[in-house]
Amino acid sequence: MTHPPTYVLVPRSEKSERRVWTLLAALFALVASVNVLLAASEAAWWQGVVAILFLTTAGACVRAARGARG
């Protein structure tokens, strides 16, 4: 069975895709900074590891945003 195309209310262009990746990178960096603060104040090593993972993910989002230029 063939389904009709799904219509998205958000425009799907390279510029909008860059904005989404940049927004995701900013959110991951914000969460990572909160985890760094918690790791420093509570001396919890695992929160430092989580912060590193979030920073790595933010870097991947930045690379995706730069690659979306075409």
Predicted model as a PDB file, atoms N, CA, C, CB and O in Angstrom, pLDDT in the B-factor column:
MODEL        1                                                                  
ATOM      1  N   MET A   1       0.842  -1.177   0.000  1.00 64.00           N  
ATOM      2  CA  MET A   1       0.000   0.000   0.000  1.00 64.00           C  
ATOM      3  C   MET A   1       0.890   1.245   0.000  1.00 64.00           C  
ATOM      4  CB  MET A   1      -0.959  -0.005   1.221  1.00 64.00           C  
ATOM      5  O   MET A   1       1.875   1.313   0.736  1.00 64.00           O  
ATOM      6  N   THR A   2       0.544   2.199  -0.810  1.00 78.00           N  
ATOM      7  CA  THR A   2       1.314   3.436  -0.909  1.00 78.00           C  
ATOM      8  C   THR A   2       0.632   4.520  -0.086  1.00 78.00           C  
ATOM      9  CB  THR A   2       1.464   3.882  -2.389  1.00 78.00           C  
ATOM     10  O   THR A   2      -0.576   4.736  -0.181  1.00 78.00           O  
ATOM     11  N   HIS A   3       1.441   5.191   0.722  1.00 73.00           N  
ATOM     12  CA  HIS A   3       0.914   6.268   1.562  1.00 73.00           C  
ATOM     13  C   HIS A   3       1.135   7.607   0.884  1.00 73.00           C  
ATOM     14  CB  HIS A   3       1.576   6.257   2.956  1.00 73.00           C  
ATOM     15  O   HIS A   3       2.124   7.793   0.176  1.00 73.00           O  
ATOM     16  N   PRO A   4       0.220   8.536   1.096  1.00 74.00           N  
ATOM     17  CA  PRO A   4       0.433   9.870   0.528  1.00 74.00           C  
ATOM     18  C   PRO A   4       1.604  10.551   1.243  1.00 74.00           C  
ATOM     19  CB  PRO A   4      -0.861  10.735   0.644  1.00 74.00           C  
ATOM     20  O   PRO A   4       1.938  10.183   2.369  1.00 74.00           O  
ATOM     21  N   PRO A   5       2.223  11.534   0.602  1.00 72.00           N  
ATOM     22  CA  PRO A   5       3.358  12.218   1.240  1.00 72.00           C  
ATOM     23  C   PRO A   5       2.909  12.953   2.505  1.00 72.00           C  
ATOM     24  CB  PRO A   5       4.014  13.212   0.252  1.00 72.00           C  
ATOM     25  O   PRO A   5       1.804  13.489   2.582  1.00 72.00           O  
ATOM     26  N   THR A   6       3.798  12.958   3.480  1.00 67.00           N  
ATOM     27  CA  THR A   6       3.522  13.660   4.734  1.00 67.00           C  
ATOM     28  C   THR A   6       3.936  15.116   4.575  1.00 67.00           C  
ATOM     29  CB  THR A   6       4.270  12.995   5.936  1.00 67.00           C  
ATOM     30  O   THR A   6       5.037  15.411   4.112  1.00 67.00           O  
ATOM     31  N   TYR A   7       3.062  16.004   4.956  1.00 69.00           N  
ATOM     32  CA  TYR A   7       3.346  17.421   4.854  1.00 69.00           C  
ATOM     33  C   TYR A   7       3.844  17.925   6.198  1.00 69.00           C  
ATOM     34  CB  TYR A   7       2.098  18.207   4.396  1.00 69.00           C  
ATOM     35  O   TYR A   7       3.240  17.665   7.239  1.00 69.00           O  
ATOM     36  N   VAL A   8       4.946  18.644   6.161  1.00 66.00           N  
ATOM     37  CA  VAL A   8       5.552  19.190   7.364  1.00 66.00           C  
ATOM     38  C   VAL A   8       5.296  20.689   7.378  1.00 66.00           C  
ATOM     39  CB  VAL A   8       7.080  18.875   7.429  1.00 66.00           C  
ATOM     40  O   VAL A   8       5.396  21.352   6.346  1.00 66.00           O  
ATOM     41  N   LEU A   9       4.966  21.219   8.546  1.00 68.00           N  
ATOM     42  CA  LEU A   9       4.681  22.645   8.649  1.00 68.00           C  
ATOM     43  C   LEU A   9       5.948  23.488   8.648  1.00 68.00           C  
ATOM     44  CB  LEU A   9       3.886  22.923   9.900  1.00 68.00           C  
ATOM     45  O   LEU A   9       5.886  24.701   8.445  1.00 68.00           O  
ATOM     46  N   VAL A  10       7.091  22.859   8.874  1.00 62.00           N  
ATOM     47  CA  VAL A  10       8.362  23.570   8.890  1.00 62.00           C  
ATOM     48  C   VAL A  10       9.004  23.457   7.516  1.00 62.00           C  
ATOM     49  CB  VAL A  10       9.305  23.011   9.992  1.00 62.00           C  
ATOM     50  O   VAL A  10       9.065  22.367   6.947  1.00 62.00           O  
ATOM     51  N   PRO A  11       9.482  24.573   6.981  1.00 66.00           N  
ATOM     52  CA  PRO A  11      10.120  24.497   5.673  1.00 66.00           C  
ATOM     53  C   PRO A  11      11.385  23.633   5.727  1.00 66.00           C  
ATOM     54  CB  PRO A  11      10.459  25.905   5.167  1.00 66.00           C  
ATOM     55  O   PRO A  11      12.161  23.717   6.679  1.00 66.00           O  
ATOM     56  N   ARG A  12      11.584  22.808   4.704  1.00 73.00           N  
ATOM     57  CA  ARG A  12      12.738  21.918   4.681  1.00 73.00           C  
ATOM     58  C   ARG A  12      13.747  22.440   3.665  1.00 73.00           C  
ATOM     59  CB  ARG A  12      12.315  20.460   4.342  1.00 73.00           C  
ATOM     60  O   ARG A  12      13.771  22.025   2.507  1.00 73.00           O  
ATOM     61  N   SER A  13      14.560  23.346   4.131  1.00 81.00           N  
ATOM     62  CA  SER A  13      15.614  23.881   3.281  1.00 81.00           C  
ATOM     63  C   SER A  13      16.944  23.700   4.003  1.00 81.00           C  
ATOM     64  CB  SER A  13      15.357  25.385   2.935  1.00 81.00           C  
ATOM     65  O   SER A  13      16.981  23.301   5.167  1.00 81.00           O  
ATOM     66  N   GLU A  14      18.028  23.996   3.303  1.00 82.00           N  
ATOM     67  CA  GLU A  14      19.342  23.870   3.914  1.00 82.00           C  
ATOM     68  C   GLU A  14      19.507  24.845   5.073  1.00 82.00           C  
ATOM     69  CB  GLU A  14      20.432  24.101   2.874  1.00 82.00           C  
ATOM     70  O   GLU A  14      20.125  24.521   6.087  1.00 82.00           O  
ATOM     71  N   LYS A  15      18.955  26.030   4.916  1.00 83.00           N  
ATOM     72  CA  LYS A  15      19.072  27.035   5.971  1.00 83.00           C  
ATOM     73  C   LYS A  15      18.333  26.598   7.228  1.00 83.00           C  
ATOM     74  CB  LYS A  15      18.533  28.384   5.488  1.00 83.00           C  
ATOM     75  O   LYS A  15      18.852  26.756   8.333  1.00 83.00           O  
ATOM     76  N   SER A  16      17.139  26.054   7.080  1.00 82.00           N  
ATOM     77  CA  SER A  16      16.390  25.610   8.247  1.00 82.00           C  
ATOM     78  C   SER A  16      17.048  24.392   8.889  1.00 82.00           C  
ATOM     79  CB  SER A  16      14.946  25.288   7.860  1.00 82.00           C  
ATOM     80  O   SER A  16      17.008  24.237  10.110  1.00 82.00           O  
ATOM     81  N   GLU A  17      17.653  23.525   8.074  1.00 86.00           N  
ATOM     82  CA  GLU A  17      18.354  22.373   8.628  1.00 86.00           C  
ATOM     83  C   GLU A  17      19.575  22.807   9.436  1.00 86.00           C  
ATOM     84  CB  GLU A  17      18.775  21.419   7.508  1.00 86.00           C  
ATOM     85  O   GLU A  17      19.861  22.238  10.490  1.00 86.00           O  
ATOM     86  N   ARG A  18      20.295  23.816   8.940  1.00 89.00           N  
ATOM     87  CA  ARG A  18      21.425  24.363   9.698  1.00 89.00           C  
ATOM     88  C   ARG A  18      20.976  24.916  11.031  1.00 89.00           C  
ATOM     89  CB  ARG A  18      22.129  25.451   8.899  1.00 89.00           C  
ATOM     90  O   ARG A  18      21.639  24.718  12.049  1.00 89.00           O  
ATOM     91  N   ARG A  19      19.842  25.613  11.027  1.00 90.00           N  
ATOM     92  CA  ARG A  19      19.326  26.189  12.277  1.00 90.00           C  
ATOM     93  C   ARG A  19      18.972  25.097  13.283  1.00 90.00           C  
ATOM     94  CB  ARG A  19      18.093  27.063  11.996  1.00 90.00           C  
ATOM     95  O   ARG A  19      19.239  25.242  14.476  1.00 90.00           O  
ATOM     96  N   VAL A  20      18.380  24.021  12.817  1.00 89.00           N  
ATOM     97  CA  VAL A  20      18.013  22.925  13.716  1.00 89.00           C  
ATOM     98  C   VAL A  20      19.264  22.298  14.320  1.00 89.00           C  
ATOM     99  CB  VAL A  20      17.185  21.856  12.966  1.00 89.00           C  
ATOM    100  O   VAL A  20      19.307  22.054  15.525  1.00 89.00           O  
ATOM    101  N   TRP A  21      20.283  22.033  13.501  1.00 91.00           N  
ATOM    102  CA  TRP A  21      21.517  21.442  14.016  1.00 91.00           C  
ATOM    103  C   TRP A  21      22.214  22.386  14.985  1.00 91.00           C  
ATOM    104  CB  TRP A  21      22.458  21.084  12.865  1.00 91.00           C  
ATOM    105  O   TRP A  21      22.767  21.945  15.993  1.00 91.00           O  
ATOM    106  N   THR A  22      22.190  23.684  14.687  1.00 93.00           N  
ATOM    107  CA  THR A  22      22.811  24.663  15.576  1.00 93.00           C  
ATOM    108  C   THR A  22      22.060  24.747  16.904  1.00 93.00           C  
ATOM    109  CB  THR A  22      22.856  26.043  14.905  1.00 93.00           C  
ATOM    110  O   THR A  22      22.677  24.855  17.963  1.00 93.00           O  
ATOM    111  N   LEU A  23      20.745  24.698  16.846  1.00 94.00           N  
ATOM    112  CA  LEU A  23      19.947  24.710  18.073  1.00 94.00           C  
ATOM    113  C   LEU A  23      20.224  23.468  18.916  1.00 94.00           C  
ATOM    114  CB  LEU A  23      18.450  24.797  17.738  1.00 94.00           C  
ATOM    115  O   LEU A  23      20.365  23.561  20.136  1.00 94.00           O  
ATOM    116  N   LEU A  24      20.303  22.312  18.272  1.00 94.00           N  
ATOM    117  CA  LEU A  24      20.623  21.083  19.002  1.00 94.00           C  
ATOM    118  C   LEU A  24      22.007  21.160  19.641  1.00 94.00           C  
ATOM    119  CB  LEU A  24      20.548  19.874  18.066  1.00 94.00           C  
ATOM    120  O   LEU A  24      22.191  20.723  20.776  1.00 94.00           O  
ATOM    121  N   ALA A  25      22.976  21.713  18.919  1.00 95.00           N  
ATOM    122  CA  ALA A  25      24.325  21.855  19.472  1.00 95.00           C  
ATOM    123  C   ALA A  25      24.313  22.762  20.696  1.00 95.00           C  
ATOM    124  CB  ALA A  25      25.287  22.412  18.411  1.00 95.00           C  
ATOM    125  O   ALA A  25      24.981  22.476  21.689  1.00 95.00           O  
ATOM    126  N   ALA A  26      23.556  23.851  20.626  1.00 96.00           N  
ATOM    127  CA  ALA A  26      23.475  24.764  21.767  1.00 96.00           C  
ATOM    128  C   ALA A  26      22.815  24.096  22.974  1.00 96.00           C  
ATOM    129  CB  ALA A  26      22.699  26.026  21.378  1.00 96.00           C  
ATOM    130  O   ALA A  26      23.252  24.287  24.109  1.00 96.00           O  
ATOM    131  N   LEU A  27      21.771  23.320  22.729  1.00 96.00           N  
ATOM    132  CA  LEU A  27      21.102  22.635  23.831  1.00 96.00           C  
ATOM    133  C   LEU A  27      22.009  21.590  24.480  1.00 96.00           C  
ATOM    134  CB  LEU A  27      19.820  21.977  23.337  1.00 96.00           C  
ATOM    135  O   LEU A  27      22.056  21.483  25.705  1.00 96.00           O  
ATOM    136  N   PHE A  28      22.732  20.814  23.658  1.00 95.00           N  
ATOM    137  CA  PHE A  28      23.657  19.825  24.206  1.00 95.00           C  
ATOM    138  C   PHE A  28      24.784  20.498  24.987  1.00 95.00           C  
ATOM    139  CB  PHE A  28      24.239  18.962  23.083  1.00 95.00           C  
ATOM    140  O   PHE A  28      25.210  19.986  26.023  1.00 95.00           O  
ATOM    141  N   ALA A  29      25.267  21.640  24.500  1.00 95.00           N  
ATOM    142  CA  ALA A  29      26.320  22.366  25.216  1.00 95.00           C  
ATOM    143  C   ALA A  29      25.797  22.908  26.542  1.00 95.00           C  
ATOM    144  CB  ALA A  29      26.866  23.517  24.352  1.00 95.00           C  
ATOM    145  O   ALA A  29      26.523  22.916  27.536  1.00 95.00           O  
ATOM    146  N   LEU A  30      24.550  23.361  26.565  1.00 96.00           N  
ATOM    147  CA  LEU A  30      23.956  23.847  27.812  1.00 96.00           C  
ATOM    148  C   LEU A  30      23.833  22.734  28.841  1.00 96.00           C  
ATOM    149  CB  LEU A  30      22.585  24.459  27.543  1.00 96.00           C  
ATOM    150  O   LEU A  30      24.173  22.926  30.008  1.00 96.00           O  
ATOM    151  N   VAL A  31      23.356  21.585  28.421  1.00 95.00           N  
ATOM    152  CA  VAL A  31      23.226  20.450  29.332  1.00 95.00           C  
ATOM    153  C   VAL A  31      24.601  20.000  29.815  1.00 95.00           C  
ATOM    154  CB  VAL A  31      22.489  19.282  28.645  1.00 95.00           C  
ATOM    155  O   VAL A  31      24.767  19.638  30.980  1.00 95.00           O  
ATOM    156  N   ALA A  32      25.582  20.024  28.920  1.00 94.00           N  
ATOM    157  CA  ALA A  32      26.939  19.636  29.312  1.00 94.00           C  
ATOM    158  C   ALA A  32      27.500  20.598  30.354  1.00 94.00           C  
ATOM    159  CB  ALA A  32      27.860  19.592  28.083  1.00 94.00           C  
ATOM    160  O   ALA A  32      28.163  20.165  31.296  1.00 94.00           O  
ATOM    161  N   SER A  33      27.247  21.883  30.199  1.00 94.00           N  
ATOM    162  CA  SER A  33      27.761  22.849  31.173  1.00 94.00           C  
ATOM    163  C   SER A  33      27.117  22.656  32.541  1.00 94.00           C  
ATOM    164  CB  SER A  33      27.521  24.276  30.683  1.00 94.00           C  
ATOM    165  O   SER A  33      27.783  22.813  33.565  1.00 94.00           O  
ATOM    166  N   VAL A  34      25.851  22.323  32.568  1.00 93.00           N  
ATOM    167  CA  VAL A  34      25.187  22.037  33.847  1.00 93.00           C  
ATOM    168  C   VAL A  34      25.795  20.792  34.478  1.00 93.00           C  
ATOM    169  CB  VAL A  34      23.658  21.850  33.649  1.00 93.00           C  
ATOM    170  O   VAL A  34      26.005  20.757  35.691  1.00 93.00           O  
ATOM    171  N   ASN A  35      26.082  19.766  33.670  1.00 92.00           N  
ATOM    172  CA  ASN A  35      26.698  18.562  34.204  1.00 92.00           C  
ATOM    173  C   ASN A  35      28.107  18.827  34.718  1.00 92.00           C  
ATOM    174  CB  ASN A  35      26.730  17.481  33.145  1.00 92.00           C  
ATOM    175  O   ASN A  35      28.521  18.228  35.711  1.00 92.00           O  
ATOM    176  N   VAL A  36      28.844  19.707  34.068  1.00 92.00           N  
ATOM    177  CA  VAL A  36      30.183  20.061  34.554  1.00 92.00           C  
ATOM    178  C   VAL A  36      30.078  20.743  35.914  1.00 92.00           C  
ATOM    179  CB  VAL A  36      30.913  20.985  33.542  1.00 92.00           C  
ATOM    180  O   VAL A  36      30.851  20.443  36.824  1.00 92.00           O  
ATOM    181  N   LEU A  37      29.125  21.655  36.051  1.00 92.00           N  
ATOM    182  CA  LEU A  37      28.940  22.332  37.337  1.00 92.00           C  
ATOM    183  C   LEU A  37      28.554  21.337  38.433  1.00 92.00           C  
ATOM    184  CB  LEU A  37      27.865  23.426  37.216  1.00 92.00           C  
ATOM    185  O   LEU A  37      29.062  21.416  39.551  1.00 92.00           O  
ATOM    186  N   LEU A  38      27.673  20.417  38.119  1.00 90.00           N  
ATOM    187  CA  LEU A  38      27.276  19.417  39.099  1.00 90.00           C  
ATOM    188  C   LEU A  38      28.433  18.486  39.449  1.00 90.00           C  
ATOM    189  CB  LEU A  38      26.097  18.610  38.576  1.00 90.00           C  
ATOM    190  O   LEU A  38      28.612  18.118  40.610  1.00 90.00           O  
ATOM    191  N   ALA A  39      29.208  18.112  38.453  1.00 89.00           N  
ATOM    192  CA  ALA A  39      30.343  17.228  38.702  1.00 89.00           C  
ATOM    193  C   ALA A  39      31.371  17.918  39.594  1.00 89.00           C  
ATOM    194  CB  ALA A  39      30.992  16.793  37.376  1.00 89.00           C  
ATOM    195  O   ALA A  39      31.977  17.275  40.451  1.00 89.00           O  
ATOM    196  N   ALA A  40      31.569  19.208  39.402  1.00 89.00           N  
ATOM    197  CA  ALA A  40      32.543  19.937  40.217  1.00 89.00           C  
ATOM    198  C   ALA A  40      32.045  20.147  41.649  1.00 89.00           C  
ATOM    199  CB  ALA A  40      32.856  21.287  39.576  1.00 89.00           C  
ATOM    200  O   ALA A  40      32.819  20.062  42.603  1.00 89.00           O  
ATOM    201  N   SER A  41      30.758  20.417  41.785  1.00 90.00           N  
ATOM    202  CA  SER A  41      30.240  20.706  43.124  1.00 90.00           C  
ATOM    203  C   SER A  41      29.996  19.444  43.946  1.00 90.00           C  
ATOM    204  CB  SER A  41      28.954  21.495  43.018  1.00 90.00           C  
ATOM    205  O   SER A  41      30.132  19.468  45.169  1.00 90.00           O  
ATOM    206  N   GLU A  42      29.642  18.354  43.296  1.00 88.00           N  
ATOM    207  CA  GLU A  42      29.335  17.124  44.026  1.00 88.00           C  
ATOM    208  C   GLU A  42      30.451  16.091  43.948  1.00 88.00           C  
ATOM    209  CB  GLU A  42      28.061  16.524  43.497  1.00 88.00           C  
ATOM    210  O   GLU A  42      30.343  15.017  44.540  1.00 88.00           O  
ATOM    211  N   ALA A  43      31.508  16.400  43.234  1.00 86.00           N  
ATOM    212  CA  ALA A  43      32.628  15.483  43.040  1.00 86.00           C  
ATOM    213  C   ALA A  43      32.149  14.127  42.511  1.00 86.00           C  
ATOM    214  CB  ALA A  43      33.395  15.295  44.357  1.00 86.00           C  
ATOM    215  O   ALA A  43      32.580  13.074  42.981  1.00 86.00           O  
ATOM    216  N   ALA A  44      31.253  14.176  41.531  1.00 86.00           N  
ATOM    217  CA  ALA A  44      30.710  12.954  40.930  1.00 86.00           C  
ATOM    218  C   ALA A  44      31.374  12.755  39.570  1.00 86.00           C  
ATOM    219  CB  ALA A  44      29.143  13.031  40.789  1.00 86.00           C  
ATOM    220  O   ALA A  44      31.122  13.510  38.630  1.00 86.00           O  
ATOM    221  N   TRP A  45      32.213  11.747  39.476  1.00 88.00           N  
ATOM    222  CA  TRP A  45      32.958  11.504  38.242  1.00 88.00           C  
ATOM    223  C   TRP A  45      32.042  11.139  37.082  1.00 88.00           C  
ATOM    224  CB  TRP A  45      33.973  10.401  38.456  1.00 88.00           C  
ATOM    225  O   TRP A  45      32.334  11.459  35.929  1.00 88.00           O  
ATOM    226  N   TRP A  46      30.932  10.467  37.388  1.00 90.00           N  
ATOM    227  CA  TRP A  46      30.066  10.009  36.313  1.00 90.00           C  
ATOM    228  C   TRP A  46      29.369  11.179  35.627  1.00 90.00           C  
ATOM    229  CB  TRP A  46      29.034   9.024  36.849  1.00 90.00           C  
ATOM    230  O   TRP A  46      29.044  11.096  34.443  1.00 90.00           O  
ATOM    231  N   GLN A  47      29.136  12.275  36.363  1.00 90.00           N  
ATOM    232  CA  GLN A  47      28.546  13.447  35.717  1.00 90.00           C  
ATOM    233  C   GLN A  47      29.549  14.129  34.791  1.00 90.00           C  
ATOM    234  CB  GLN A  47      28.044  14.441  36.769  1.00 90.00           C  
ATOM    235  O   GLN A  47      29.167  14.747  33.798  1.00 90.00           O  
ATOM    236  N   GLY A  48      30.821  14.013  35.120  1.00 89.00           N  
ATOM    237  CA  GLY A  48      31.851  14.507  34.216  1.00 89.00           C  
ATOM    238  C   GLY A  48      31.886  13.708  32.926  1.00 89.00           C  
ATOM    239  O   GLY A  48      32.076  14.264  31.844  1.00 89.00           O  
ATOM    240  N   VAL A  49      31.699  12.386  33.049  1.00 92.00           N  
ATOM    241  CA  VAL A  49      31.653  11.530  31.857  1.00 92.00           C  
ATOM    242  C   VAL A  49      30.437  11.877  31.002  1.00 92.00           C  
ATOM    243  CB  VAL A  49      31.617  10.036  32.259  1.00 92.00           C  
ATOM    244  O   VAL A  49      30.533  11.936  29.776  1.00 92.00           O  
ATOM    245  N   VAL A  50      29.312  12.103  31.639  1.00 92.00           N  
ATOM    246  CA  VAL A  50      28.099  12.489  30.899  1.00 92.00           C  
ATOM    247  C   VAL A  50      28.311  13.833  30.209  1.00 92.00           C  
ATOM    248  CB  VAL A  50      26.872  12.562  31.848  1.00 92.00           C  
ATOM    249  O   VAL A  50      27.862  14.029  29.080  1.00 92.00           O  
ATOM    250  N   ALA A  51      28.992  14.754  30.881  1.00 92.00           N  
ATOM    251  CA  ALA A  51      29.271  16.057  30.262  1.00 92.00           C  
ATOM    252  C   ALA A  51      30.142  15.897  29.026  1.00 92.00           C  
ATOM    253  CB  ALA A  51      29.954  16.997  31.266  1.00 92.00           C  
ATOM    254  O   ALA A  51      29.919  16.562  28.014  1.00 92.00           O  
ATOM    255  N   ILE A  52      31.137  15.013  29.104  1.00 94.00           N  
ATOM    256  CA  ILE A  52      31.998  14.770  27.943  1.00 94.00           C  
ATOM    257  C   ILE A  52      31.184  14.186  26.786  1.00 94.00           C  
ATOM    258  CB  ILE A  52      33.158  13.815  28.317  1.00 94.00           C  
ATOM    259  O   ILE A  52      31.378  14.567  25.631  1.00 94.00           O  
ATOM    260  N   LEU A  53      30.276  13.266  27.099  1.00 95.00           N  
ATOM    261  CA  LEU A  53      29.421  12.694  26.045  1.00 95.00           C  
ATOM    262  C   LEU A  53      28.538  13.766  25.401  1.00 95.00           C  
ATOM    263  CB  LEU A  53      28.540  11.567  26.622  1.00 95.00           C  
ATOM    264  O   LEU A  53      28.363  13.789  24.183  1.00 95.00           O  
ATOM    265  N   PHE A  54      27.985  14.652  26.234  1.00 95.00           N  
ATOM    266  CA  PHE A  54      27.145  15.715  25.680  1.00 95.00           C  
ATOM    267  C   PHE A  54      27.965  16.689  24.845  1.00 95.00           C  
ATOM    268  CB  PHE A  54      26.427  16.464  26.801  1.00 95.00           C  
ATOM    269  O   PHE A  54      27.484  17.167  23.817  1.00 95.00           O  
ATOM    270  N   LEU A  55      29.187  16.995  25.262  1.00 94.00           N  
ATOM    271  CA  LEU A  55      30.032  17.884  24.466  1.00 94.00           C  
ATOM    272  C   LEU A  55      30.416  17.236  23.139  1.00 94.00           C  
ATOM    273  CB  LEU A  55      31.292  18.264  25.249  1.00 94.00           C  
ATOM    274  O   LEU A  55      30.494  17.912  22.113  1.00 94.00           O  
ATOM    275  N   THR A  56      30.652  15.941  23.161  1.00 95.00           N  
ATOM    276  CA  THR A  56      30.950  15.225  21.921  1.00 95.00           C  
ATOM    277  C   THR A  56      29.750  15.270  20.975  1.00 95.00           C  
ATOM    278  CB  THR A  56      31.342  13.763  22.221  1.00 95.00           C  
ATOM    279  O   THR A  56      29.903  15.463  19.768  1.00 95.00           O  
ATOM    280  N   THR A  57      28.567  15.091  21.535  1.00 95.00           N  
ATOM    281  CA  THR A  57      27.348  15.154  20.719  1.00 95.00           C  
ATOM    282  C   THR A  57      27.134  16.561  20.172  1.00 95.00           C  
ATOM    283  CB  THR A  57      26.122  14.716  21.542  1.00 95.00           C  
ATOM    284  O   THR A  57      26.713  16.726  19.027  1.00 95.00           O  
ATOM    285  N   ALA A  58      27.423  17.576  20.986  1.00 95.00           N  
ATOM    286  CA  ALA A  58      27.299  18.956  20.504  1.00 95.00           C  
ATOM    287  C   ALA A  58      28.263  19.208  19.357  1.00 95.00           C  
ATOM    288  CB  ALA A  58      27.558  19.958  21.645  1.00 95.00           C  
ATOM    289  O   ALA A  58      27.912  19.879  18.386  1.00 95.00           O  
ATOM    290  N   GLY A  59      29.476  18.676  19.461  1.00 94.00           N  
ATOM    291  CA  GLY A  59      30.438  18.820  18.363  1.00 94.00           C  
ATOM    292  C   GLY A  59      29.967  18.142  17.095  1.00 94.00           C  
ATOM    293  O   GLY A  59      30.168  18.661  15.997  1.00 94.00           O  
ATOM    294  N   ALA A  60      29.341  16.984  17.237  1.00 94.00           N  
ATOM    295  CA  ALA A  60      28.803  16.291  16.064  1.00 94.00           C  
ATOM    296  C   ALA A  60      27.673  17.102  15.430  1.00 94.00           C  
ATOM    297  CB  ALA A  60      28.297  14.886  16.451  1.00 94.00           C  
ATOM    298  O   ALA A  60      27.542  17.129  14.207  1.00 94.00           O  
ATOM    299  N   CYS A  61      26.870  17.752  16.243  1.00 93.00           N  
ATOM    300  CA  CYS A  61      25.793  18.597  15.709  1.00 93.00           C  
ATOM    301  C   CYS A  61      26.367  19.802  14.966  1.00 93.00           C  
ATOM    302  CB  CYS A  61      24.860  19.071  16.846  1.00 93.00           C  
ATOM    303  O   CYS A  61      25.827  20.217  13.940  1.00 93.00           O  
ATOM    304  N   VAL A  62      27.460  20.362  15.483  1.00 93.00           N  
ATOM    305  CA  VAL A  62      28.098  21.499  14.807  1.00 93.00           C  
ATOM    306  C   VAL A  62      28.649  21.050  13.457  1.00 93.00           C  
ATOM    307  CB  VAL A  62      29.233  22.102  15.684  1.00 93.00           C  
ATOM    308  O   VAL A  62      28.504  21.754  12.457  1.00 93.00           O  
ATOM    309  N   ARG A  63      29.281  19.878  13.431  1.00 93.00           N  
ATOM    310  CA  ARG A  63      29.790  19.353  12.159  1.00 93.00           C  
ATOM    311  C   ARG A  63      28.653  19.103  11.175  1.00 93.00           C  
ATOM    312  CB  ARG A  63      30.578  18.057  12.390  1.00 93.00           C  
ATOM    313  O   ARG A  63      28.799  19.365   9.981  1.00 93.00           O  
ATOM    314  N   ALA A  64      27.531  18.603  11.661  1.00 91.00           N  
ATOM    315  CA  ALA A  64      26.373  18.380  10.789  1.00 91.00           C  
ATOM    316  C   ALA A  64      25.819  19.697  10.270  1.00 91.00           C  
ATOM    317  CB  ALA A  64      25.278  17.609  11.536  1.00 91.00           C  
ATOM    318  O   ALA A  64      25.383  19.783   9.122  1.00 91.00           O  
ATOM    319  N   ALA A  65      25.834  20.733  11.122  1.00 90.00           N  
ATOM    320  CA  ALA A  65      25.348  22.048  10.683  1.00 90.00           C  
ATOM    321  C   ALA A  65      26.249  22.617   9.600  1.00 90.00           C  
ATOM    322  CB  ALA A  65      25.269  23.024  11.870  1.00 90.00           C  
ATOM    323  O   ALA A  65      25.762  23.218   8.643  1.00 90.00           O  
ATOM    324  N   ARG A  66      27.550  22.434   9.739  1.00 89.00           N  
ATOM    325  CA  ARG A  66      28.475  22.923   8.711  1.00 89.00           C  
ATOM    326  C   ARG A  66      28.352  22.103   7.433  1.00 89.00           C  
ATOM    327  CB  ARG A  66      29.921  22.883   9.224  1.00 89.00           C  
ATOM    328  O   ARG A  66      28.512  22.637   6.335  1.00 89.00           O  
ATOM    329  N   GLY A  67      28.070  20.817   7.568  1.00 84.00           N  
ATOM    330  CA  GLY A  67      27.918  19.957   6.393  1.00 84.00           C  
ATOM    331  C   GLY A  67      26.615  20.166   5.663  1.00 84.00           C  
ATOM    332  O   GLY A  67      26.483  19.758   4.509  1.00 84.00           O  
ATOM    333  N   ALA A  68      25.641  20.797   6.312  1.00 60.00           N  
ATOM    334  CA  ALA A  68      24.343  21.020   5.693  1.00 60.00           C  
ATOM    335  C   ALA A  68      24.380  22.163   4.678  1.00 60.00           C  
ATOM    336  CB  ALA A  68      23.304  21.309   6.758  1.00 60.00           C  
ATOM    337  O   ALA A  68      23.382  22.428   4.008  1.00 60.00           O  
ATOM    338  N   ARG A  69      25.500  22.826   4.564  1.00 56.00           N  
ATOM    339  CA  ARG A  69      25.597  23.952   3.627  1.00 56.00           C  
ATOM    340  C   ARG A  69      25.545  23.524   2.178  1.00 56.00           C  
ATOM    341  CB  ARG A  69      26.864  24.712   3.869  1.00 56.00           C  
ATOM    342  O   ARG A  69      25.159  24.296   1.300  1.00 56.00           O  
ATOM    343  N   GLY A  70      25.938  22.284   1.936  1.00 53.00           N  
ATOM    344  CA  GLY A  70      25.821  21.782   0.577  1.00 53.00           C  
ATOM    345  C   GLY A  70      27.034  21.825  -0.189  1.00 53.00           C  
ATOM    346  O   GLY A  70      27.044  21.423  -1.353  1.00 53.00           O  
TER     347      GLY A  70                                                      
ENDMDL                                                                          
END                                                                             
